[in-house]
Every structure is written in structure tokens, then in C-alpha cells.
Amino acid sequence: MEATAADSTPALARELDAACAAAKEAGAILRRHYGERAFTVDHKGKDNPVTTADFEADRALKSLLHGAFPHYGWLSEETADDGARLQRDRVWIVDPLDGTKEFIKSIPEFVVAIALAERGVPILGVTYNPIKDELFSCMRGGGVHFNGAPVRVTPRADLIGATVLASRSETSRGEWKAYEGKLTVKPIGSVAYKLALVAAGRADATFTLTPKSEWDIASGVALIKEAGGCVTALDGGEIRFNRKSVTLSGFLATNAKLHRALERMLPAQ
């Protein structure tokens, strides 16, 4: 029988502790590969590299998280999806290395991303940058913490001067030129890292019109919502997780006060 919320540790404390420990363990693997430069690179598709570090970190996460909570479902970028997760109320959604291109280029803007979703809603999020030793964490009702200290989204209500984090790949392709002079655009690697930075008040918003997968954003959605922010699909709808198709067309994530103004700036969906 599947575990339910009532069967689980109160307030998700056990799950959060496990997720933080797993993120640190996977982060240590990435840090070792990053320093030794001994990993090999393959490609899953156009502009979609994967390394041996991705797979090693994935194995560690699955052993620690799925091993500790075997009744929870499992969805990871680097684990073959057998669909069994669709029958589970609670599902771990992870990306063992979000920002692989930055990792390969020795840019310290990649993270381990872990979320726990319950009936489609992320209720726990952990994002860890192993090179900068930055740990962003939250559980439902417990607030967001950055290396143990409580944080929240920014209070900015005016687009003028707002800092919006953009994809390095998208800016290099010229996809953000339309926003020059309207926003302060800052390119940063890793989708999950950008979302975590917004949750911690290090920037005001981030968005993308490029399709992303659930594992790219699940941890960040949990963090931003718990920090008082807002994340929606490009059409303004709620983003649900543990769906049969894990791809979404894009998203808009803000401190909530800027959400409507940024929505109006984006192309109609």
C-alpha cells in the first residue's frame, strides 16, 4: 500500500532532511568531477549534453531518496521513466545536474535539484550549488532557507530597475533583445538555480518561452511559492507535476508583485 500524508513524518521534516543530505552527497560527486575534469560527455539530442557526472549523481540520489522512501514515485532526468510514478500520490522529482552546459564549461552555475510533489503540487524543494556551497531549501508551511537563514522574494513592485534572470543560451541567441531597456537582464546558468535565486530575493523574476521539463523547475516552484512568489505557465495557468507528459511550454516566475506586468510584456500564448 502506498504511503499517504498521514503515514509520513509530520511537517515533512524527515523528507526535507533526507533531501538536503542527498543534495549534498550528489553535490560532492559533481564537485569531484568538476575539479578533476575526468568526466566524459555524450549528447541526448541537439544542444542537450549529458556527462558521466550526471549519471553518477543520479544513482546517488535514487539510492538515498527512493531507498529511504520506497513507496514514493520517482522521476529523474537521468532515470528511464517506467510510468509507475503515475500511480503514486507522492513523487520525488529530481535533476541530478541542472546546468550541464555550465558544468562542462567550468561555470559554477549548476545545481542539484530535488522536489517532492504530492498529488501534482510540489511540497518540498531543495536546490544545491556544490561549487558555491549554496543550499536553498523549503517544505510546505516552513518557509524558505538559504544556508539555514530564512529568505523571501523581493518586495519590488515596479518593472523599472527589476532584475530578471535569463538563460545564457537564450541571450546568446538574441532571444532577449526585445527586453533590453525595459528590464535589467542578467544571464545565469541552470533553470533551477535561477528559480532558487528569485526565491531567495537575489533577483526579482525569471521566465522562459522555451519548453522545459518538470525536473528543471519542480524544486524552484516549491521554493518560490513558499517564499511568497508566484510561478505560472505562460498562459497564466497553474503548473501541475507528475503528469504523463513532463514537458511544459515555458513559465513565468516572479515575486508576485511583478507578475501581471511581466505577463503583459510577454508574447500572447
C-alpha positions, 0 to 999 in steps of 0.5 A, a space after each residue: 500500500 502506498 504511503 499517504 500524508 498521514 503515514 509520513 513524518 509530520 511537517 515533512 521534516 524527515 523528507 526535507 532532511 533526507 533531501 538536503 543530505 542527498 543534495 549534498 552527497 550528489 553535490 560532492 560527486 559533481 564537485 569531484 568531477 568538476 575539479 578533476 575534469 575526468 568526466 566524459 560527455 555524450 549528447 541526448 539530442 541537439 544542444 542537450 549534453 549529458 556527462 558521466 557526472 550526471 549519471 553518477 549523481 543520479 544513482 546517488 540520489 535514487 539510492 538515498 531518496 527512493 531507498 529511504 522512501 520506497 513507496 514514493 514515485 520517482 522521476 529523474 532526468 537521468 532515470 528511464 521513466 517506467 510510468 509507475 510514478 503515475 500511480 503514486 500520490 507522492 513523487 520525488 522529482 529530481 535533476 541530478 545536474 541542472 546546468 550541464 552546459 555550465 558544468 562542462 564549461 567550468 561555470 559554477 552555475 549548476 545545481 542539484 535539484 530535488 522536489 517532492 510533489 504530492 498529488 501534482 503540487 510540489 511540497 518540498 524543494 531543495 536546490 544545491 550549488 556544490 561549487 558555491 556551497 549554496 543550499 536553498 531549501 523549503 517544505 510546505 508551511 516552513 518557509 524558505 532557507 538559504 544556508 539555514 537563514 530564512 529568505 523571501 522574494 523581493 518586495 519590488 513592485 515596479 518593472 523599472 530597475 527589476 532584475 530578471 534572470 535569463 538563460 545564457 543560451 537564450 541571450 546568446 541567441 538574441 532571444 532577449 533583445 526585445 527586453 533590453 531597456 525595459 528590464 535589467 537582464 542578467 544571464 545565469 546558468 541552470 533553470 533551477 538555480 535561477 528559480 532558487 535565486 528569485 526565491 531567495 530575493 537575489 533577483 526579482 523574476 525569471 521566465 522562459 518561452 522555451 519548453 522545459 521539463 518538470 525536473 528543471 523547475 519542480 524544486 524552484 516552484 516549491 521554493 518560490 511559492 513558499 517564499 511568497 512568489 508566484 510561478 505560472 505557465 505562460 498562459 497564466 495557468 497553474 503548473 501541475 507535476 507528475 503528469 504523463 507528459 513532463 514537458 511544459 511550454 515555458 513559465 513565468 516566475 516572479 515575486 508576485 508583485 511583478 507578475 501581471 506586468 511581466 505577463 503583459 510584456 510577454 508574447 500572447 500564448 
